[in-house]
């Protein structure tokens, strides 16, 4: 996949938002199901078949994010990077679960610790 411009990445993030919202919700369900299964308890969400279905759906959702060219870097919390180029420098436009918008980037070699605000266009 190619590089995103800032506006393309923001548009793609908006399209992905329902998928990301479902990932967050399903992640919580899968965690509850797994805890119940490990502890021998139960949950109103179900049991092993529901946990397996949740895992399968999570895989589908994560693959759909990756298919856009975005990179799913974190699962809890969700972290989505969009490969880009800012002023000739390879960067990743970075969205973290809870961010209201795509407003951060980091150089590819620095990772999350090097996050900076995307300059105004």
Helices and strands as residue ranges (DSSP letters): H 6-39, H 48-66, E 70-75, E 78-86, E 89-96, E 104-107, G 112-114, E 116-117
